[in-house]
Amino acid sequence: MQCGILDWVLEQRKDISGKGCEIQGKQKKARKYATMKRMLSLRDQRLKEKDRLKPKKKEKKDPGALKEREVPQHPSCLFFQYNTQLGPPYHILVDTNFINFSIKAKLDLVQSMMDCLYAKCIPCITDCVMAEIEKLGQKYRVALRIAKDPRFERLPCTHKGTYADDCLVQRVTQHKCYIVATVDRDLKRRIRKIPGVPIMYISNHR
């Protein structure tokens, strides 16, 4: 009976010692993987100049401070959407496409404008539009002859380049006394965003 008890005690000790070895082995492995990551110093050659600079601290905005807003200043000639500068005689800025479409529709530009507005009309053409028609060559010689009509008022351009759309949009934004005559969709879309500027276009040969 005593021998049986001793054997049982020895077996229990072996089991405990084996578990202890397993626990120690696990702890050793955990220690291996827990090594610290090394930090690079600011003088290390592997760092680039932008990385060496210390990050600047963001300044906290004061919630009680007054916020400045830039409100676009509207021209004094507008009464809501009504433009008080428009009136007879009407000054109409003419685009290259408008002249070409009037030729295709067999319309007299000045007479058609007067029939549309029932008032005296002064068609205006900028240097950019004139240069654009001249660049189109011999094919558009009729349009060039119409553009050089003495009834057309010539407007000089002071900016660089000869892109007519930007010129017309800039001129209409600064001076609200013009009506824009064009058939170009992109130009019409841009002008519609400017308040108080009417658009004249050709549709169904009129």
Secondary structure, 3 states (H helix, E strand, C coil): CHHHHHHHHHHHHHHHHHHHHHHHHHHHHHHHHCCCCCCCCCCCCCCCHHHHCCCCCCCCCCCCCCCCCCCCCCCCCEECCEECCCCCCEEEEECHHHHHHHHHCCCCHHHHHHHHHCCCEEEEEEHHHHHHHHHCCHHHHHHHHHHCCCCCEEECCCCCCCCHHHHHHHHHHHCCCEEEECCCHHHHHHHHCCCCCCEECCCCCC
